[in-house]
Amino acid sequence: MAKRERTNQGKNKNGGMKAGSQKLKAKVLKSYYGNPMKDMKLIAITGTTGKVTAAHYVHEILKAAGEQVAVLASEQPFKMGMLHKFLSDAWKAGANYVVVTVPAEGLRDNVFYGLPVTVAAMTNFVTAGLKDMDPEEYLENEKTLFDMRPEVVVLNHDDLNYDTFAEFKGEQKTITFGQSSADVKILNSKLYNKGTEATISIKSEIIPV
């Protein structure tokens, strides 16, 4: 038992050293690129599946609303340096919104450390889609994003595990989406070669998009 305790302490120490190194790296990158997030709003989309699709939908909706928006979407994790360079390039291009997918692995590795989150959205929590971590570890990493004090949190009310992450709350507002008992509902939709048409209900107000 004593040997196991010493081993765990070593792991905790190494993990703490890695986290500290990543946080220092984040501060250096933020300074190097001139803190572009001071002029942009970050929409972070997480979940086991569907992050990329949701990110591109949000990107198109913001564009249609006349906003300048950039998107970085992948189901795979990416390096901190790549993320900060993307933010810098988006700022130089005049973006005022950035939409980024947030894999749990990136949260575990502190890739998003120090970034201000305007909106944090979770698509779903499908345990069968987990590969490199168990459900408890996944949720612990996801909690890291929602602990970054996002102004708005968006959750999938129809997800089978909704009760597990319903504790996540936005600083200003928490919004749910789904087919039943949700703030935002998709009443019907049509898929075309070059886009999608849908009718949604927001707090019982019907809006075509």
N, C-alpha and C positions, 0 to 999 in steps of 0.2 A: 504493500500500500504506500509506503514511504517513497519507494522508487517512482511509483506512478505520480505522486504529488510533485516530486521534483521535475518530472517530465512535463507535466501540465504547466508548472511555473515557467519552465523554459519556453514553452509555446506561447504563453501569455506575454512573456518579455519580448520575444521575437515579433509577435503580432503588434505589440505596442510600439516597438521601434519602427516597424514598417509603416504603421499609421502615422507616426510622427514625421517620418520622412516624406510621406505623401502630402501631408498638410503643409510642410515647408515648401515642397515643390509647387503646390497650388498657389501659395503666396508669391513665390518667385515668378511664376507664369502670369499671374494677375498683374504684377508690377511690370513685367517685360512687355506685355501687350497693352498696357495703359488702362486696365480695368474697363473694357468695353461694356460690361453689363450695367454700368451706371446710366447708360442711355437706352437700354433695351429691357424688355420683359421676357422672362423665361417661362415657357410652358413645358413641363416635364411629364412625360407619359411613361408609365411603368405597367407591369403585369406579366404573367407568364406567356401569354400569346396575344397577338393582335396589336402590338405596340406600333408597328410600322404603318399598318393600315390606318389606325386612328391618327397617327401623326400627320399623314398626308391629307386626311380629311380636314383636320384642323388647319393645316397649311392652306388648303384651297378655300376654306370658309373665310379665313382672314384676308386672303388675297381678294376675294369677291367683295369684301367689306372695305376695300381700298387701303388696307394696311400694307406696309413693307415688311415682309416676313421671310425668314430663312428656315430651312428644315434640315436636321441631321437625324436620319432614321435608320436603325439597324436592329435586328433581333440579337446580334452579337455585341459583346462589350467592346468599348474602344478605349484607347489610351488617353490619359489626362492631357498630354501635349496636343493631341489631335483635337480634343474638345475645345481647348483654349484658342487654338489657331482658328477653328471654325467660328467661334464667337468673335474673334478679331476681324476675320474676313466679312462676317455678316454686318458688323458695325461699320466697316469701311464701305460696304455696299449700300448703306443707308437704312438697314433694317431697324425696325422698332420692336419687332417680336422675333423670338427664336423658339422653334419647336424642336425638342430633343427627346429621343427615346432613352429610357433609363433602365438598363438591365440591373438585376439585383447584384450581379458580380461587380459592376461599377460602383455600386453603393458600398459593397463590402470593402473595395479597394480605395475608398475615399476619392474617387475620380471627380465627384461633384462637390467636393469640400469647398465651403466658402462662397458658393454661388447663390445669389438671391433668387428664390423661386416664387413667381407670381401665382402660377397654377400648377398643382400636382394632381394628375389624374391616374387612376388605376383601372385598366381594362377588365381584368379578371384574375382569379387565383385558381388555376387548374393544376392540381398536384401531379397529374399524370404528365404534365409538360415539363416538370423539373428534371434536370439531368445531373447537375453537379452539386446539389445540396438538398437536404431534407426540408420538409415543409416548415419546421420550426426555425431553421437557419434562414430560409428564404424570407419568412415574415419578419424576422429580426432585422434583416438587411433592408427590407422595404420600409420598416419603421424609421430607418435613418432618413429617408427622403421626407416623410411626413413630419419628422421632428425638426426639419429645416424651416419651420414656421411659414409655409406657403400661405399667401393671402386667401386663395380659394382651393378647396379640395373637391375633386369630382370622383364619385364612386359608382360602380355598377351594382345597382340594387337587385338585379336578377341573378347575379352570381351565386352559386350554391354555397359559397363560403363568405357571403356578404357579412354575416354576423361576426366573423373573425376579424375583419378589418374595418368594421363600422366605427371603431373608436377613433379612427383618423379624422381630424377636424381641421378646417381652415381657420386662419386667424380672423377673417372677415365673413366667410360664407362656406357652407358645405352643400354641394349639389349632388343629387343622385340621378342616374339615368336608367332606363329599362322599359319594360312593357307594362308593368303594374306597380302601383304604390311608389312611383318615382316622381321627382320634380320635372324631369324631361322625358317625354315618351315619343318614340317614332311610331306614328300612326300607320303610315304606308310608305313604300319606296319603290323606285324603278331604277334599274341599272342600264345605262347606255354605254356605247363604245367609248364615248369621250366624257363621261361624267355620271352623276347620280342625281335623281330628283326625289325629293322626300317631303312629307308633311309631318311636322313635329308639333307636339303640344308642350308648352312651357308654362307650368303652373296653371293648366287648363286653357291657356290662350293658344289657339291653333295658328301655326306659322308655316307657310310654304317656303322651302329652301331648295 
